[in-house]
Amino acid sequence: MLLETWTAGDTGLTAIFLSGFLAATLLPGGSEAALFALLKFRPELYWPALGLATLGNTLGGMTSYLLGRFLPTAPTGKGTAWIARHGSPALLLAWAPVVGDALCVAGGWLRLNPWLAALFMGIGKLARYLVVAQAAL
């Protein structure tokens, strides 16, 4: 009963957005499980839920990116050299567990173009959520 109430219309979509946002910051979150559950009960919300999960997760990633901008100039190292070499496209992997948050922070730390960073982050995160959403149907 509680899950059905949670997934009711706007409440479920708001929860999906917030879950996506929080999961992309350094706070733990289960945005994939939330999206899967919502779509199991409300498959008609496929596109709005997919869009809001992706938007929330990308904005959360950009929050981490912004935090990285406040750090002093990045030192050289194997990880930062890899990101610097690949630039914003490296942020396609921002969805990955464990390293995704660090990639977003490193993107800001390395002063990557914020528009391209958001674009590549969003593409990677959308791809992950598409897999989850398809599995729910």
KOLDRENKOL-685696 format. One line per 4 residues: their letters; for each residue x, y, z of N, C-alpha, C. Coordinates in steps of 0.1 Angstrom, whole numbers. Layout:
<pts>
a> X,Y,Z,X,Y,Z,X,Y,Z | ...
</pts>
This chain:
<pts>
mlle> 8,-12,0,0,0,0,9,13,0 | 19,13,8,28,24,9,35,27,-5 | 39,16,-11,46,17,-24,36,23,-35 | 24,18,-34,14,23,-44,11,38,-42
twta> 11,42,-29,9,57,-26,21,65,-31 | 33,60,-28,46,66,-32,46,68,-47 | 41,58,-55,42,59,-69,30,66,-76 | 22,72,-68,10,79,-74,15,92,-80
gdtg> 13,93,-93,15,105,-101,27,114,-98 | 24,126,-94,34,136,-92,44,133,-81 | 38,126,-70,47,122,-59,58,113,-64 | 54,103,-72,64,94,-77,74,101,-86
ltai> 70,110,-94,79,117,-103,89,126,-95 | 83,133,-85,92,141,-77,102,133,-70 | 98,121,-65,107,112,-58,118,107,-67 | 114,105,-80,124,100,-90,135,111,-92
flsg> 130,123,-94,139,134,-96,149,136,-84 | 143,136,-72,152,138,-60,161,126,-58 | 156,114,-60,164,102,-59,176,103,-69 | 173,107,-81,184,108,-91,194,118,-87
flaa> 189,130,-82,198,141,-78,207,136,-67 | 201,130,-56,209,126,-45,219,115,-48 | 215,106,-57,224,95,-60,236,100,-68 | 236,111,-74,247,116,-82,257,124,-73
tllp> 253,128,-61,262,135,-52,269,125,-44 | 276,129,-34,284,119,-26,275,112,-16 | 262,115,-16,252,109,-7,248,96,-14 | 245,85,-6,241,73,-12,226,74,-17
ggse> 223,67,-27,210,67,-33,207,55,-41 | 195,51,-42,191,40,-51,182,44,-62 | 186,53,-70,177,59,-80,173,49,-91 | 182,39,-93,178,28,-103,166,20,-97
aalf> 167,16,-85,157,9,-78,144,17,-78 | 145,30,-75,133,38,-75,126,39,-88 | 134,41,-99,129,42,-112,122,28,-116 | 129,17,-113,124,4,-116,110,2,-110
allk> 110,5,-97,97,3,-89,86,12,-95 | 89,25,-97,79,33,-103,73,28,-116 | 82,24,-125,77,19,-138,71,6,-137 | 73,-2,-127,66,-15,-125,51,-12,-122
frpe> 49,-2,-114,35,2,-110,29,12,-120 | 37,20,-126,31,31,-134,39,32,-148 | 37,21,-156,45,21,-169,41,33,-178 | 30,39,-176,26,50,-185,34,63,-182
lywp> 42,62,-171,50,74,-167,65,72,-172 | 66,63,-182,79,59,-187,88,71,-191 | 83,79,-200,91,91,-205,93,102,-195 | 82,106,-188,85,116,-177,94,111,-166
algl> 93,98,-162,102,93,-152,116,92,-157 | 118,87,-169,131,86,-175,138,100,-176 | 130,110,-181,135,123,-182,139,129,-169 | 130,128,-159,133,134,-146,145,127,-138
atlg> 145,114,-140,157,107,-134,170,111,-140 | 170,112,-153,182,117,-160,186,131,-156 | 176,140,-156,178,154,-153,183,155,-139 | 176,149,-129,181,150,-115,195,144,-113
ntlg> 198,133,-120,211,127,-118,222,136,-125 | 219,142,-136,228,150,-143,231,163,-135 | 220,169,-129,222,181,-121,230,177,-108 | 227,165,-103,235,161,-91,250,160,-95
gmts> 253,154,-107,266,153,-112,273,167,-114 | 265,176,-119,270,189,-121,273,197,-107 | 265,193,-97,268,198,-84,282,193,-79 | 285,181,-81,298,175,-78,309,182,-87
yllg> 306,185,-99,315,192,-109,318,206,-103 | 307,213,-98,309,226,-92,318,226,-80 | 316,216,-72,324,214,-60,339,213,-64 | 341,205,-75,355,204,-80,361,217,-84
rflp> 353,226,-89,358,239,-94,363,247,-82 | 359,244,-70,364,252,-58,377,246,-53 | 381,235,-57,393,229,-53,405,236,-60 | 417,236,-54,428,242,-61,431,234,-73
tapt> 439,240,-82,443,234,-95,447,219,-92 | 443,211,-101,445,196,-100,460,193,-101 | 465,184,-92,479,179,-94,479,169,-105 | 490,166,-110,491,156,-120,491,142,-114
gkgt> 486,133,-120,485,119,-116,479,110,-127 | 479,97,-125,474,88,-135,459,91,-138 | 451,92,-128,437,94,-130,433,107,-136 | 439,118,-131,437,131,-137,442,133,-151
awia> 454,126,-153,459,126,-167,450,119,-177 | 444,108,-173,434,101,-181,422,110,-185 | 417,117,-175,405,126,-177,410,138,-185 | 421,143,-182,426,155,-190,428,151,-205
rhgs> 433,139,-207,436,134,-221,422,132,-228 | 412,127,-222,400,124,-228,390,135,-228 | 392,145,-219,383,156,-217,369,153,-213 | 360,161,-217,345,159,-214,340,146,-217
pall> 343,139,-228,338,126,-231,341,116,-220 | 351,118,-212,353,108,-201,341,108,-191 | 334,119,-191,322,120,-182,310,111,-187 | 311,105,-198,301,95,-202,301,84,-192
lawa> 312,82,-184,313,72,-174,308,77,-160 | 303,89,-159,298,95,-147,288,86,-140 | 281,78,-147,271,69,-141,276,57,-133 | 289,54,-136,295,42,-130,296,43,-115
pvvg> 293,32,-108,294,31,-93,309,34,-89 | 311,39,-78,324,42,-72,331,53,-79 | 334,52,-92,342,62,-99,334,74,-104 | 321,72,-106,313,82,-112,314,96,-105
dalc> 312,96,-92,312,108,-84,326,115,-86 | 336,107,-85,350,112,-86,353,118,-100 | 347,112,-110,349,117,-124,342,131,-124 | 331,133,-119,324,146,-119,332,157,-112
vagg> 337,153,-100,345,162,-92,358,166,-100 | 364,155,-106,376,158,-113,374,166,-126 | 362,165,-132,359,173,-143,359,188,-140 | 353,191,-128,353,205,-123,367,209,-119
wlrl> 374,200,-113,388,203,-108,397,206,-120 | 395,199,-131,403,201,-143,398,213,-152 | 387,219,-147,381,230,-154,376,226,-168 | 370,214,-170,365,210,-183,353,220,-186
npwl> 350,221,-199,339,230,-203,326,225,-196 | 319,233,-189,307,229,-181,296,224,-190 | 294,230,-202,283,226,-211,286,213,-217 | 298,210,-221,302,197,-226,302,187,-215
aalf> 306,190,-203,306,181,-192,291,177,-189 | 282,186,-189,268,183,-186,262,174,-198 | 266,177,-210,261,170,-221,266,155,-220 | 279,153,-218,284,139,-218,279,132,-205
mgig> 278,139,-194,272,133,-182,258,128,-185 | 250,137,-191,236,134,-193,234,122,-203 | 243,121,-213,242,110,-222,245,97,-215 | 255,97,-207,259,84,-200,248,80,-190
klar> 243,90,-183,232,87,-173,219,83,-180 | 216,89,-191,204,85,-198,205,70,-203 | 217,67,-208,219,53,-213,217,43,-202 | 222,46,-190,220,37,-178,206,36,-175
ylvv> 199,47,-174,184,47,-170,176,40,-181 | 180,41,-193,172,34,-204,173,19,-201 | 184,14,-198,186,0,-195,177,-4,-183 | 177,4,-173,168,1,-161,154,2,-164
aqaa> 150,12,-172,136,14,-176,131,3,-184 | 139,-2,-194,135,-13,-202,133,-26,-194 | 142,-28,-184,141,-40,-176,128,-40,-168 | 123,-28,-165,111,-27,-157,98,-30,-165
l> 99,-29,-178,86,-32,-186,84,-46,-188
</pts>
